[in-house]
Amino acid sequence: MDKMLIVGGNRLQGEVRISGAKNAALPVLVSSLLVDGWNTFHNIPDLMDIKTVKKLLRSLGVKIEGGNTVRIHAGDITNCEASYDLVRTMRASILVLGPLVARMGEARVSLPGGCAIGARPVNLHIRALQEMGAEVTLKDGYVEAKASRLKGATIYFDISTVTGTENIMMAATLAEGTTTLKNAAREPEIVNLAGVLTGMGARIRGAGSDVITIEGVESLHPVEAAVIPDRIETGTFLIAAGMTGGDIRILGGEPNHNEALIAKLRDAGMEIEAQGDALRAAGGAGINSVDVQTLPYPGFPTDLQAQIMALMTLGNGLSVITETVFENRFMHVGEMMRMGADIVIQGKSAIVRGVPKLRGAPVMATDLRASASLILAGLAAEGTTTLSRVYHIDRGYQRIEEKLSALGADIRRVSG
């Protein structure tokens, strides 16, 4: 099993290009299930989760070609079941449920797996499909749904759910009548998917707000579209510059997608400026401790909580980091403490007292974003950090060790 060896202390400098967003690419690829014809999608990242969703789509009879640019054809769907073996490693697999029911009239999808960071139940997806007229049952660990044609409905989500909003938005494009999603998620990935669906002929209004209206149509047509840059990868590199006192240019990072993070990093003493289609990030003389609370977009993203905690371990005071989105997302804390961090967990909050330096140590990744935070800690630590279970990082970061090496980091992947 691969590991990362990181020798800390190098100041990051240079340019790095951001890859396409995993959390945008997954629903965009799945949206092809709604269309009979060849779709073309650009800026698809090379990640394990992307490979998983391609394998899942192929198991349904979908034809897929290409890498960074993907051509995908779902004209001959031969199977409406997403098996446990394909779904268990990635929670986003539940996204095939809505499109399959909308186009094929049925779907059988295994309850999903993925990172162990919280329950993230699929009950919101199920209830919404039932309100649209589908018959839904849970049997032997599978969600089974049937509908001759979904009907438009007004759907209220009890909590903001990104995959729920995406799933039902896709399903509603082929429903009879108008569907209104209230308390819809507002993430940029939702807006990206809505743009792709609109290019296919869907009638969608309000994406990016908490009320989205979808007027159903009889059929959709193929589209050529691009996936937005990954705002979480962008944020990770912004924080990397701060942790190493570096000065880097991030190419392709959308500043508007990371406003909450950028505001916190400026408060922490970093210099961040937009330069055309790039962001320049420079670390200051020290790191100011700041408090952070994760919230649904446009608030501070839960997917950057572990990374900013790594930065706060080197702050000049006390930081309180409160996690409100997922109930089990402090698993990186114990590993950071092995590196000398001073962190105490109290309920939903982690109290971080900055230390003068971190020390390299053997650490283990527990989930995707935890692995990124431990790499960041290793970049700033004194000595060598060995990170195991790096398969987590491969789910969401395209060759992160190569990108960091190009900026001057001493990081390499080793086998065994």
N, C-alpha and C positions, 0 to 999 in steps of 0.2 A: 504494500500500500504506500502511495506517494506521501512525502513530507515536504515541508518548506523549511529551508535553513535561512535564517535572517541574521546578518551581523549588523547591529545598529550603529548609529552615529553619523551616517552620511547625510549631508544636506541635499535635498532633492532640487534639481534645476533642469530646465528644458521644457519641451512641449510633449503633450500626450493627447491623443485623439480618443474621444468617448465613443463607445460602441452603441449599437441600437439597444433600446430598452427591453429587457427580458419581459417585464410586466406589461409592456405594450405589444410585443411580438406574439406572445402566447394567444391572446384573444384574436389578434388580427389573423393569425394562421388558422385558428378554429373557425373564423367567420367564413372561410371558404366552403364550409359544409352547407351554407345557404344558397350556393350558386352552382349552376351547371355550366362549366366552362373554365378556361385557364385564367387564373388570377396571377398577377405578378407583384411580389412584395419585395421592396428594397430595404437595405440596412438591417437585415436579420442577423442577430449576434450568434456566434459559434459557442453555444453553451450546452451543458448536459440537459437542462430543462427543455431546450429547443429540440434536442435530439429525441427526448422522451415524447414530446407532443407530436413530432413527425412520425415516430413509430406508432403512436396511438392512432393518428389519422390514417396511416397506411393500413392498419388493421381493420379500418372501416371501409376500405376499398378506394381510398384517395390516392391519386398519383402525385408525386412530389419530385421536383428536380431542382438542383442548384444548391448554393450555400449562402453567401451574403445576399444575393438576389435569388429568391425562391419563386419558382413557377409551380402552381398547385391547382389540381383539377379534381373536383368532387362530383363529376357527372354520373358516376356509377357507384353509388354507395351500396355495398353488398352486405353490410353488417351494421347493426345498430347497438351493439354491445361493447362497452369499454370495460375490459376485464380487470380484475384485481391486480394481476401481474403487471399490467401496464400503468395502472392508476396509483398504485400504492406509494410510489416515490414522489408524487407531485400533486399537491392539492388543486392546482389550477386545472387538472383534468376534468373537474366537474363542469367546466365551460362547454363541453360538448353536449351536455344535457339539453339545454334550450334550443340550440340550432337543430339537433336531430329530431326533437319532437315537432318543431315548427315545420321542417321540410319533409320529414319521413313519416310523421305521425306517431312515432314511438321511439323509445330509447331505454336502454338498460345500462346503467352506469354504476360501477362499484363506488362505494363510499371512499373518498380519497384519503391519501396519506400526505407525507411531506415533512417539513421541519417540525420538531416538537416544541413549538413556541406558543401553543394555545389551542383551544378547541376549534375555533373557527367553524361552527356548525353550518350545515347546508340547509337548515330548516327554512331560512329565508328564501332560498331558491325554490324549495318544494312548495311552500305556501303560495308564492307568487304564481307558479305554474297552475296550482289548483284553482286560484282565483281567475285564471285565464281559461278554465274549463278542462284542464287535463286531469285524468285519473292517475293518481300517484300512490304507489305503495312501496314500503320498505320490506325487502324479503331477502334473507340469506346474505346480508351485507351489501345489497344492491338497491339503488333507486330505480324503480320501474315506472315509466310514465307513458301514457297514451292519450292521443287527442286526434280526432279526424281533422279538425282545424282549430287552432287556438283562437280565443276571442279576446278582443281588447278589454282592458280593465284598468281601474285605478289601483295602483299598488303602493302601499306605504311600507317602507322598510323601517323596522324598529330601531335598527342601528345602521350606520353608514357602512355599506358593504360593497367593495370594489368588484369582486367576482360576481356577486349577486346582481349588481347593476348591469354589468357586462352581459351576463347570461340572459337576463330577462330582456334587455335592450335588443339583443340579437334575436331572441324568440319572437319579440313583438313585431319585428320588421315584416314577417309573413303572416301575422295574425289578422283576423277579420275585425276591422274597426280600429279604434284609437286606444292606445295604452298610455297611461300617465304614471310615471315613476316619481314618488314623493320621498323626500329625504334620500335622494340618490347621491351616490358618491360623486365627487367633483374633480378627481385626479386628472392630470394631463393625459394619462393612458386611456381614460374614458373618452376624452375629446378626440384622441387619435383614432380610437375604434369607431366613434360616431362618424368621423370624416371618411373612413374607409367604407362604412356601410352606406353613407350618403352617396359616395362615388359609385356604389353598386345599384343605386336607385332607391334606396330607403328614404323615408321622409321622417327626419328627426330634428327636433327643435329643443334647445335648452341644455345641450351637453356642456358641462362645465359649471352648471348651476345645480341646485338641489331639486329641481323639478325638470324632468325630461319627458317630452311628449313624442310618441312614435305613432305615426299613422300607417297602418299595415298596407302592404301591396301584394299583388298576386304572385309576383316573382321578382328576382333580382338578376343582375347581369354581372359579368366579370369586370374587374377593376385593376388598375395599376396604381400602387400607392407605396408610401414609405413609412417606416417606423421611426418614431421620435428618438432622440438621444436618451440615454439612460441617466435620469436625474440622480439615482442612488450611486451609480459609479462616479458621476460628476462630484457629488458630495463627498464621497470617500477620498477622492484625490484632493479636493479642497482641504479636507482635514489633514491629509498626509503632509501638505505643505506647511500647515501650522505646527504639526508635531515635530517636524525636522528643521524648523526655521528656514524652510526652503523658499524658492521663488520659481513658480512654474506657470506655464500657459496651458489652459485646458481648452482644446479645440472641439467645437461642436456642443459644448455644454450650454443649455438654455438657462440664462440667469432667472427668467421669470418663473421657472419651475422649481427654483430653490431659494425663494425669497426668505422663508423662515430660517433656513440654515445660514444663509449669508448674513442675515441680521445678527444671529448669535455669534458667528465667527468674527464679525467686526467688533462686537462687544467684547469678545475674548482677546482683542488686540491685533487681529489679522488685517491686512490690507487686501481688499478684493475689488477689482474693477472690471467692467465689461469693456472688451476691445473688439468691436465688430462681432464676429461670430465666435469669439473666444472669451475666456475668463482668465484674468491674471490673479494668482493667489500668492501672497507672500506672508511668511511668518514674521511676528514682531520680536521685540527684545525679550518678551516673556509671554506667558499665557494667563490671561485673566480668568478667574473662575466665574462661570455663569450658570444660572439655573435653567433647566430645560423640562418642558412637559410635552409629551407626544400627544398629537391630536390628528384626527382625519384632515386631509388636505382642505384648505391651504395651511394648516398648522404644521408643526414640526413633525417630520415623518418618523414613524416607528422604525422604519428600515435604516435609519441613521442614528438611532439611539445608542447602540453599542459603540459605534465609531466616535461619537462625540464624547462618550464616557471615557474612551481611551485618551482623548485630548485633555479632558478634565483631570485625569490622574496626575498630570503635570502642571495643573493650575496653581496660582499663587494664594489660594484660599479654599473656601468650602463651596461645593456645588451640590445642589439637590436635583437629581434627575428622576422625574416621575413618569412612569409608563402607564398610560390609560387605555391603550388599544389592545395589547395582548397580555394575558395574565401570567405568562411563564417565560418572560424574555430577559431575565437577568442571569442566564446560565453562564455567560462569559465572565461574571464577576469573580468567581472562584479562581479562574485561570489568570485573570489580571492580578489578583492578590498574590499568586505564585511569583509574579514578576515584581512584587514590591508595592503594588498599589494599595492605598488605604481607603477601603470602601466598606460601608455598612448598609445592609438592606433593612429597611423598615417598611413592611407592607408593600405598597406599589412604588415606593421611592428608594433610590440608592443615594446615600450620602457619601460624597466623594471628597476627601481631603487631599489636596495636591501634595505630591512628594517631589523632592529635588530631582530624582532620577528613577527610572525603572531599570530592572536587571533582567538580562536574558535568562530564559528558563525553558524546559520542555513544557509545552502546553497543548491542549487538545481542543479542536473546534467542535462545537455542539450543534451549530446551525449555520446557515449561510452568512448572515450579517455578523454573528459572533466571530466567525473565521476572519472576516475583514478587519474587525476591531483588533484582533490579536496580531495580525500582520502589521497594522499601524503601530501597536505598542512595541512590536519587535523592531520596527524601523527607528524608534526613538530610544530604545533600551541600550544599556551598556552591556556588551558581550553578545553572545549568540542565543537566539531563540529558535527552538525546533517546534514547528507546528505540525501535528498529526491530524488525520482525518480531513485532508485538504479536498476530498471529493465534494465537501460542502461548498467551498469557494468556487468550484467549477460549475456549480449550478447557476451562478449569477454574475460571474466576472470573467470576461474573455481574456485569457492569458495575462492575468494581473501581474505575475512575476516578470514577464517580458516588458510590460509597460513601465513597471517600477524600476527595473534594471536600466532601461533607457534614460531614466531620470537620474541615475546615479546611485540607486539603492544596491546594497549587497544582499541579494536574495536569489535563491535558486531552488529548483525542485529536484528532489532526489527520490530514488525508489527504495523501498524496504523500510 
